[in-house]
Amino acid sequence: MPVAMTPDRFEELVGDALDLIPPRLATAIDNVVVLVDDRNEDDPHLLGLYHGIALTERDSHYGGSLPDTITVYRDALLEMCSSEEEVVHEVAVTVIHEVAHYFGIDEDRLHELGWG
């Protein structure tokens, strides 16, 4: 049974997860928009998605680009959790995971670090 949660509460959890990013790293995040959507159309079980050019891959041609996006998929996260506490944890893991992609950290390394 999915956890019932208002969209506002879910967005609050995403904001709380962003607040977990150490200030030194948070100030390095530039030209990124964090969005909440119901579900990814191509992969309905996907929890989050970073779309853009990782900081480690940006060069002099990056200037003037549209913002990168991090999308957190509410319905997929709520469906996999059995309590609000679990949602809080999974949202934090998802947000940190996608922010790590912005910094150029790949899936294998995220799994090694426990953020997979």
C-alpha positions, -999 to 999 in steps of 0.1 A, spaced: 0 0 0 16 33 -10 21 60 15 -5 88 13 11 122 13 1 156 0 21 172 -28 31 200 -5 45 177 21 64 157 -5 80 189 -19 89 199 17 108 166 20 126 174 -12 136 208 2 147 191 35 168 167 15 185 196 -4 193 211 30 213 180 38 239 190 12 269 205 30 270 243 24 304 241 7 289 217 -20 256 235 -21 273 268 -31 290 249 -60 257 239 -75 249 263 -104 223 263 -132 203 234 -118 165 232 -112 150 206 -89 115 195 -99 89 171 -86 68 151 -110 44 122 -106 62 96 -126 87 91 -154 68 81 -185 96 60 -199 104 42 -167 75 43 -142 97 28 -114 124 54 -117 128 74 -84 148 104 -97 166 116 -128 195 141 -134 193 155 -169 221 178 -180 259 182 -183 278 171 -152 300 198 -136 330 176 -145 321 177 -182 313 214 -186 337 234 -207 338 269 -222 309 261 -245 285 255 -215 278 292 -209 242 302 -217 229 267 -215 194 260 -202 194 248 -166 201 211 -158 172 194 -141 169 170 -112 135 154 -112 122 135 -82 93 111 -89 67 113 -62 44 84 -71 73 59 -76 88 69 -42 55 68 -23 47 33 -38 79 18 -27 76 30 9 55 17 38 58 47 62 64 84 61 98 78 78 108 56 49 97 82 24 118 108 42 148 85 40 142 75 3 137 111 -8 169 121 8 188 92 -8 172 100 -42 180 138 -40 216 132 -29 220 105 -56 209 129 -84 229 158 -70 259 135 -71 254 129 -108 256 167 -112 290 165 -96 300 138 -120 298 108 -97 286 77 -116 263 49 -105 290 24 -95 307 49 -72 273 60 -57 266 23 -48 301 20 -33 293 51 -11 259 37 -1 239 62 -21 228 37 -48 
